[in-house]
């Protein structure tokens, strides 16, 4: 029971092969040289384009397969005439049987640890005594590699005793009535994985073999394989002093869970920095700009600002990727001239989305886009002199026009607020704090953008009312106080001290940090406190940069997982692709990831990584236990990726748990490790196992006359062959899960599904019934509880385990859960 197989003791040598069928007199047995039926088919005959003779007849010969039963033969004919075609069809039946017929009475699958009753049904034209002989063997004609056993399933003799005797052959003699099916069952136990081949033969009272068949059944594990994964960052220790000569290094390790022997594999990926994600996002925004020009004949200003962000970010990484020159050239030749052209330098309308929209709406002030333009303008001024020296004077004049548009909007908002709050002691509306946070992010906290407005619009008022900000605005405010583009240096003209800045950043950072939700290898910021779904990619990227501003939060392992989520574009997979979200979000992604890499030394890495098995404290520089080494000397160095079996990590049949794996890093930079393990747990659990999904399963009796359900108490009540039950699976998640979520319910050997799942109308479960499991899936799992059900028929007597149901996210399978499990006792048929 329990699925554990670590202490199995192989039986003795296999028994001799069974004797040949029939008596020694070959003349009496000449008709029975192919008694054991093994070739079963569903369509044994399919012929086309047969030509009849002159009498309109055609003869077809075929060999009947091993099936016993009634075949339906359907013939379709067509005959052309001078002016048309004539059609005809005919259906008839062919009965395939023998004087004595054996039919399997056997479960579709069995599972390790099952003790079950199975056999065959015998029907004869003439009643009398018949001897049924059964033998079981490995279907592959050789023992499984992990178990030296002749068969994954043993027959059990003396089952009334405390310790039944295992064997691989058995016989029973039964007396049957003519034309009356009689079931003959034997006791079996599943002791190993593999395909068991059960061969049944029947001989009459004269010793003449009458019928036989071979039946193959898989012997499966107690539960489905699971995938457990995590990500973590390893950063060498910081030197205690610049003159220190000791090597900067760090060590981390991973140990393994208990698993079925030799069932596990490990997937490992290690890299430094997020440059591939930054480059992909840059290519995406440039592609968006080119598509606009191709389809519309002009560029959108916002997309060109996104391209300018890429031109600023790419040179921050120490590699010689020619793409940086491509963006610098496009910035000077296209981006800046177009932005200037989309700005009326003599007016206060700001940066128009396009020249066409400026012409159509000349009296409109595009303050929102102008704020973003001013932020990007400050980034552009920090580019290399070889680029900034080529900026035209009109760019600076355009920036002045953008500033006038923003100031006009702030003054207008202040006037509106002042009119609405003449009695300031009883004002019932708040100032537009979210808008002000965005504006301060764009124009800078040291600007005089709110000069002449009401005091409620000041930076100090915004800071004092930070609790009224939404998630985006909190991230904007932190990045405004410690701008990413100024290496945490801020202007203190606002009268706030550095300690106050740090305190505010820490407070807002903790509030953002409290909204992190972890999903295995990744983590994200929710849309708001208490919400169950992720904020946008852009918001998460801003939050990533904001959290890196607090030194205490920056060292949390969750920040690295947040970086993974942002680098994957909000997806749970590692697919590098042109992102499908807005170009503005891609620009924020580039800024957030570049700042993360800058803080951790990944823009200019010089890091070596060694991976070794075992718990030795050596440096990992040599020895047979070293699994791999990698060096990362530039941003965008290819990752180290490898897969290991648990045997390669030191697991054996006697000691199925591998040795720990340790990671050693030296130099500068941060190694990001993604470590995944696929294995079959060696134990099952009496309570659900939670890794993101809480899974529960229940079984209830069905009264077919009323369709009423009665709960089944497995501790006190046996199931009975012939009963119908309903299996209900309930899955709960505290978070929305984007992408496909799949439920796999392994079937116990005693149940056979008789209907597909009833769909959860809200989630639209898509059910599939398979030989050994029931699978249902949904393309998007909303936070909360959802159920799927199916009906099953109790078919096999014995002692079984109810396998745990697994729910998991297909794109991130470590986000999963297992239901509890317990024993199932099914009464002996007819008892």
N, C-alpha and C positions, 0 to 999 in steps of 0.2 A: 504494500500500500504506500501512499504518499509519493509515488513516482521515483523513490530512491532506488538506484541500481548499483550502488557502489560496492555492496557486499554480496553480490551474487556468487554462488559457488557452482562452477560448471559441473554437469553430470558426467558420468563415465562415458566410455566410447560409444558411438552410435550402434544400434542393434543391426543385425544382418538384414539384408533386403528381404522384402516379403516374397513368399513363394509364388510361382506363376499361377495364373488363374486356371481353374478347371481341373479335372482329374488327369491322371497320368496317361490315360488312353487318348491319343491325339485325334482319333476319328470322332470321338464324342465331342471334342472341344474345337473342331475345325471351324464352326460357325462363330466362335467367340474369341477370335484372335485379336480384335480391337474393342475389347469391352470397356476399357477406361476412356470415358469421354472427356476431352479437354479442350476441343476447338468449339467455342460458342460464338455464334454470329447473330446479328440482327437482320441482315439482308443477305442471305446466302446465294440468291439468284437475282441477277439483273442483266438482261440481254436486250439489245436493240437491233433494229434493221434486219430482222429475220424474214426470209423470203419463203412463202408457202409453196407447196407443190401444186400440181394442176387441180388437185381436189380441195385446195384451200387449207391444207393441213401443214403443220410444222411441228417437229419434235425437238425438245430440248432436254438434255441430260445434265443432271447435277448431283453432287454428293451432299447428302443431308449432314449438317454439322452436328455437334454434340448435344444440341438443345432437345429437350423432351417437351412436346407441346403441339399446338396447332399452328400450322403455317397458312397464311392467306396468300393466294396466288392471284395476281391481277394481270390480265392480258388486255392490251389495247391494239387495235388493228386499223389500218387505213388502206383503202383501195381506190385508186384513181379511175374515173370513168371518162367518157369523151368530153363531158362538159363540166364535171365537178368531181368532188371526192366523197367517198362513203366512209363512215367511221363506225366502229363497233368496239365493245368492251365486255369482258366477262370476268367474274370473280368466283373462285372456288377455294376449298380448303384441303390441306394435306395434313394428316395427323402423323406425327413422328413419335413412336413409342416402341418399347420392347415388352416381352412377356413379363419382365420384372423391371420396373423403373425406379431409379433413385434420383431424388431431387435434393439439392442442398438446403439445409435449415441452419444457416450460418450468418452471423452478423457481418455487416459490410466492412467493419474495421474492428480491431481490438486494440486495447491500450495496455501499456506496461503495468503490471500489477493486477490486471483483471483476472478473476476466477469466474468462468462462465460455462454454461451448458450449451452445446451445439452439436449438430450431427446432420442427419438427413431424414427425408421422408421416403418410405418404400411403398410402392403400389404393385400388386401382382395380379395377373389374370386368374391364377389358381392359388387358393389359400394354402397355408402350410407353415413349416418352420424354415426360417432363413437366417443365415449367419452374416452379420454385418461386420466388416473389418475396416478399421481406419488406421492410417499412419500419417504422421506429420513430419515434415522436413523443411529445411531452408529452401526457398524457391529458387535461389541462385546457385544451388548445388555446391556451395562452399560456405563455411561459417562466416558470420560478420567479423570484420577486423577487430572490433572491440570485445567480442565475446566468442569464446571457443565453444560454441553450442551447435548441435546438429539441427536445431529448430528454434525459432523465436517463441514457439508455443509448445508447452508440454502437456501431454495427457496425464491425468491424475487417477491413480488406482487407490482403492481403499479410502474413498473420500469420507467415510463415516468415522475414520480415525483422526486424531489430532494432527498427525503429520502424514498427509497423503504421499504416496510414492510416485515420483515423476517417471514418465516413460514416453516413448514416441510411437507405440503401437498398442492397439486394444481391439477386442472383439466382443460382440454381443449377439445372442441368439434370440430371435423374437418369433412369435406365432401370430400370423396375420390372417385376416379374412380376404377373400377374393374381392378385388376392385375397391378395397377400403384403404385409403392412405393411413399409414401408421408412422409416427415420428419416433426415431431412435436417436437418443442424445447421449453424449459422453461429457465427462468433466475435463475442462482444460484450464490451464493457467498461462498467461502471457509473461514471459521471463526476459525478453530481449527485444531490441528493434530488428526490423527486417520484414520480409514477405514470407509468410508461412504457406506451404503447399500441403493441403490436406487431401489425401486420396481415400475414397470410399469404394468398397466392393461388396457385392452381395452374392452369396452362393446358396443354392437350394439344399434340401435335405440329402440329396445325392452327391453333394460336393461339387456340383457343376456351377461354374461362375456364370451369372446371369446379367449383371450390369455393374457399371462402375463409372466414377467420374473423379476428376481432379479439380480442386477449387483453391484459388490463391487469394489470400487476404493479407493486407498490411497490418503489422503489429507496430503501433505508433507510440510516441511518447505521451506522457501524462498531459503535456501542455505545449502550446506554441512557443517557438523561439521568441525571445525578447531582445530588444535593442536598447542599451543604456549608453548614454553619451554625455559628455560635458565639454566645456571649453574653459581654459584658464590661461593666464599670462605668466610668463617667467621673465623677470627682469633682474639682471645682475645687481648685486649689492652696490650701493653708492660708496665711493671711496671716502674714508673718514677724513682724509686730507689730500690736497693736490700732490704732495710729495710722496704719498704712499706708493710703495713699489709692489705691493701684493696684488695678485690677479683679482679682478672683480668678477665674482661668480655667484651662482645660486643653484640650489638643488630642490626639486620637487619629486614626489613619487605617487604612484597609484597601485593599490592592491586590488585583488580580484574577488568576486563573490563565489559562492559554492554553485557548481554547475554539473550537469550530466557529463561524464567523462568524454573528453575529446569533441565536445559539441561546439566549442567556442572559436570565434575569430575576433581579431582586433583590427580596426582601421585607425590610422594615425595620419594626421596632417599637421605640419608645423610651418610657420612662416613668420615674417617680420613685416609689420606695417600693413596699411590698407591702400597702397598705391594702385593695385589693379582695379579696385572699386572706384577710386578717384578718376583714373584714366577712363574707365567705362562711362562714368557720369559725364565727363568732359566731352567724350565722343558723342554722347547722347544729346547734349545741349547744342553742339555744333550741327549735328544732323537735323535737329528741330529747326534751327535757323535756316539751313539750306533748303529744307522742305518748304518753309514759308516763302522764301524768295522764288522757288520753283513754281509753287501753286498760286501765290497771290501777287507776285511781282514786287514785293517789298518785304522788309523785315519788321518784326515787332520789337519795340524798344526793350521790353522786359527780357526777351530771349537774348538780345545782344548784351544786356547787362550780365546775364548768366554766363555767356561766353567770356566776358571780361573777367568774371570770377575765376573761370578755368585758366585763363591766361596768367592770372595772379598766383594761383595755387600750384600749378604744375612745376614751375622752376624751384619751388621749395624743396623738392626731392632731389637727392644727389644721384641722378642718373643722366645718361646722355640720350634720352628718348627724343627722337627728332620731332615728336608731336608738340613739344613746347615752342619750337620755332614756328611751327604751323599756326599756333594760336597767337603768338606775338605778332606775326605778320597780319593775320586776319584782324587783330585788334586795331592796328594802325591803319590798315587799308579800308576797313569796312565798318567796324564797330563804332569808333570815335566819330568819323564823318557822319554816319547815319544818326547817331545820338544828337549831334549838334544840329543836324538838319531837322530833326523832330522837335527841336526846341525853338520857341520864338524868343530870341535874345532880348528883345525890347519890351517884352510883356512879363507878366507874373503868372502865366498859365502853367509853367513848369514843363516837364518832360511828357510829351504826348505819346500814347501807345504806338502811333505811326504818323507819318506826315499826312496821310489821308484823314485821319481822325482829328488832327489838329486843325485842318482846313474846315472840316465840317462843324467842329465845336470850338471855335476860336475863343468863346467867352467862358469856357470851362477850365478850372484849375486842376491839373492832374497831380495833386499833392502826394497821393499814395505812391505812385510810381516815382515821383521825384525824391521821396525819402529813400527808396531803394537805390536810386541813382546816386544820391549823395554818399551812401554807404560804400557803394562800389567805387565811386570816385576816390574816396580815401584809400581804398586798397590799391588802386591804380597808381597813386602817387608814391607808393612804397615799392613799386617795381624797380628793376635795375636801371641805372642811369642811361644805359644804352637804349632803353625803351622810353623812359620819361622825357628824355631830351628831344624826342620827336613828337611830343604832344603839341598840338596846335594851341594857340592862345584862345581860340574859340571854345575849346573844351572847358577852360576855366571860366569863361564868360557864361557858358551853358550851366555850369555848376552854380554860379551866382543866381541865374534865373531859377534854377530848381529850388535854391534856398528861399528866394522871394515867394515862390508859390507855397512852400511849406509854412513860412511865417504868416502869410496871408490867411491860410487855413487855420492856424493856431489862434490868430487874432479873432477870426470869425467864430471859432468854437468858444473862445473865452467870452465874447460878447453875448452869444446865445446863452451860455451858462449864467452869466451875470444877470441877464434879464429874467431868467427862470428862478434865480435865487437872490432876489433883492433882499429878502429877509434871511440873511446867512445863518441865523441861529436855528431856523426851522426849515432849511432847504431839504426837500424830499428826494432830490436826485443827486447822483454822484457825478463828479467830473468824468470825462472820458479817459479813465486811467489806462485802459488797454491801448487806446490810440496814442496817448502820450508816451507809453513805454516803447511803442514801435518808433515813434518820432525821435525819441532820445537815442535809440539804437542807431538810427540812420544818420542823424546830424551830429551826434556826440553830446555828452553831458556837459562839456565845457562851452558849448555854444550859448548864445544869448537868444535862442529861438523863442523863448517864452517871455522875453522882456516886454514890459508894458501890459501883461495880462494879469488876471486875478491870481492871488497867491495860491489858490488851489491847483494851479497849473505848474507850480514850481517843482523842481526835482525833489526837494525835501518833502513836499506834500505827497508826491508820488510814492516815495520810499515809505513814508509813514502809513500809507494806505495800500501797501503791497498785498495785503490779504484779500483785496478786492480784485486782484489780477487773475486772469485765466492762465492756463499752462503755457501757452505761447508767449504771453506777455511777461511772465516770470523769467522765461529764458531770454527774452529780448532785454529785460532790465539788467540781468546779470552780465550779459555780454556787452551792454552799454557801459556799466560801471567798470568792468575790466575788459576792454575791447580786445578781441582776439588779434586784431591787426596791429596792436601796439604793445604786445608782449606784457600785458598786465600793468602797464604804466598808465595812470590816469591823471587827469588835470584836476586839481583841487580848488579851482576858482569858486566852486559852489560852497565853499566853507566847511565841507565835510572832511574829517580827518581820515587817514589811511586805515586806522583801526575800525572806524565806523563802516567804511567801505567793506572791509573784510568781514565784519560781523553781519552786514546785510547780505553779502554774497553767501556766507555760510548758512544763514537762515533760509534764504530762498533755495539754496542748493539742497538742504535737507528736505524741504517741501517737495522739490522735484524728485529727490531720491526716494521719498516715501511712495511715489507713484510708479516705481519700477515693478514690473511683473516678469518673473523668470520663466522661460520655457526651454529648459535643457541647455542647448548650446547658445541660446540667444536670450536677450531680455529687452523689454521696451518700456517706454513711458506711456501711461494711459492718457486718454484724452482729458481726464479730470479726476480729482480725488473721488474714489469709490466707483468709477466707471470700469466696465469690463472689457473695453476694447482699446486698441492702440491709438495714440495720437498719430498724426501724419508723419511721413518720413522727414519732412522738413522740420517739424517740431521736435522730433527725436534727435535730429542732428544738432539743432540749436541747444537742446538740453544736454547733449553729450559735451559740447564745448563749455556750457555753463558749469557742469559738474566737475570738469577738469580744472576749473578756477579755484576750487576748494581742495587744498592739499590733502585733507583728511579723507574726503570722499574719493579723490582721484585714485587712491590705492585700493579701493574696494574691488573684489573680483567681479562684481556685477557691472562695473563700468566697461570692462573688456567685453562682456556679453552684450552690453548695449551697443558697443562699437560693431560687433558682429551683425546685429540686427540692422543697423544703419548701413553697413557695408553691403549687406545683401538686399538693400532696397526695400526693407520691410518684409522681405520674403523669408520663409523658414528654410529655404534651400540655399545652396552655394552656387547657383547658376549665375555666371557672369553674362550679363546681357544689357542691351540698351534699355534703361529703366522706363517703365510705362507711366510713371507719375510726372508731374509738371516739371518743366525746366527749372523753375524757381526752387522747387524742392531738391533738384539735383545740385543746384548751386549751394544750397545750405548743406547738403551732404558732403560736398567737396570741402567746404569750410570746416565743418565739424570733424571730419576724419583727418584733415591736414593738421588741425590743431592738436588732436589726440596724438598723432604720430610725432608732432613737434615736442610735446611734453615728455614723451617716453623715448625720445632719441631715435625714432624710426625713420625720420627723414634722412638721417645720415648714419645708418647702422654700421657696426663692425662687430658682429656677433657670431659666435660658434656654439653649436648645439650638439650634445652627445646624448644618445639614448641607450640605456643598457638594462638588462634584466638582472634581478637579484637585489639584495639589500646591502651590498657592499658600500662602504663609505668612500671608495676611491674616486678619482676625478672623472672616470669614464673615458680616459684617453686611450685605453687599449684593453686587450683581452678578448677571449672568445665570447664573453657575455655582452659585448657591445652590439647593439642591434642596428645602429646607424649613426651617421654624423652628417652635419650640414653646416655650411658657412653662409652668412648673409652680410655682404659688404656694400650693397647698394639698395636703394628703395626699388621695390619691384623684383628683387631676387626671387627666382622660382621657388615655390614651397617644396618642402620635403614631404612626400606622401608614400606610405607603405602599408601593406596588410600582412598580418601575421596570424598563423594558427596558434591555438593555445599550446600545441606540442612544441612549437618553436620557442615558446616562452617558458618551457620547462615542465609542462603538464605531462603526466603519464597516466596509465590506467590505474595504477596504485595511488598516485597523488594527482587527482584531476584538477586541482587548483594551481594555476601558473604562479611563478615567482612574481614578486612586485616588479613594476617597471619604473625606472628612475630617469629623470631628465636633468642634464647639467648644462648650464649656459655660462659663457665667459664673454667679456667685452662690454660693448655698449649697444643699447637697443632693447627691445622687448620681443620675446618669442611668444607668439600666440599658438597655443596647442589645442587642437580638436581631437578628442580621444573617444572612440566608440567601441562598444563591446556587443557582439551578437552571440547569444548562448541560450541553452535550454536550462532553466533553473532546476536544480536537483531536488528541490522541495516544493510542496504546495502549501498554501497558507489558509488558516481558518478564518482570517479576516482579509478584507480587500487590501490590495497593495496600491498605493497612490503615488503616481509620478505626473500629476497634472489632470488625470481623469479618475473619478471615483466610480467604480463599476460594481453593480450589485446584480445578482441573478436569483430568481425564484422559480419554483415549479409548482403548478396547481393541477388538480384533477379536473377533467372536463366531463360534465354530465351531458352526453350527446342528445338526450331527449329534451333538455331544457337549456343547454349551453351555459349552465351555471358553473362557476368555478369554486372549487374547494381547496384551500391551501393544504399543501402536503408537509407534514412534519416528518422529516427524514429520520429523526431520532427514534420515533415510535412506530412508524408505519412503513410496511414494505410496499413497493410497487408490484403490480400483478401483470403478467403478460396479457396483452390484449387491451389494456387500459389506454386511454388517450389523455395526454397532459398538455398543458400550455406552458411554454418557457418564456419568461419575461425578463428582458435585460434592461437595466436602467443605468444610464450614464450621466454623470454630473460633472460640469466644469465651471469653475468660477470665472473663467475668461472666455471671450470669443476666440475661436480658433479658425483662422483663415486657411483655406485649403481643405483637401479631403480628409475626413476623419472616418476611420474604418473600424468596425466591430467584427471580431473573429470569435465565434463561439465553437470550440471543438466539441464534437458530439461524443457522448459516452457510447460504448458499444451496445448498450441496452436500448437505446432510443433510435428511432428512424423518423426523420421529418416527414410529415404528410401534407404540409402546406407551406407556402412562402410566408415571409413575415408580413404583418400588417404594417402599412406605412404610417409613420408619424406624420400627420398631414402638414404640420408646420415645417418640419425638417426635411421631408421628402426622402426618407430612407430608401435606398435602392437595394433590395434583397437578392441574394443568390444562395441557393441550396447546393452544396457540393457533397461529395461522397463522405468526407470525414468532418465537415464543418458547415456552419451556416455563417454567411458573411453579409453584412449590410454596411452601407456607406452613405455619407452625406457630404456635399461639396462645401458647406460652410456650417460650422457648429457654433450656434449662438450660446452665450453663457446661460446656464440653467440646467435643467434636468430633462432628458429625452429618453424615450423607451422604444424598443422594438420587440416584437413577439413572434413566435411561431409555434405551431402545434406539432406534436410528435406522438408516435405510437410506441408503446412498450413491447419489445419483440424478443428479448433474450433474458433468460434467467441467470442469476449469479450474483457475485459481489463486484461492484464497480466503484469508480470514483467519478464524481461530477467535475470535469476539467474546468479550470478557470477561464472565464471569458476575458479576452484582451481587447481594449479600445486604445487606438493610437492614431496620431496624426501621420498621414502617409509621407509628407515631406519632411517631417521631423519626428521619426518614430520613437525617440526617447521620451517624447511627451505621450505618456501612456498610463494605463491602469489595468490591474488584474482583479477579477472578482474572487471571492472566497471559494473554497471547495470543501466537499464533504463526501462521505461514503454514500453509496446507493445500494440497497439490497432489493433484489427482484426475486419474488417467490418462485419456487419451482413450478413449471407449467403443469397445470392440472391438480396441484396440491390443494 
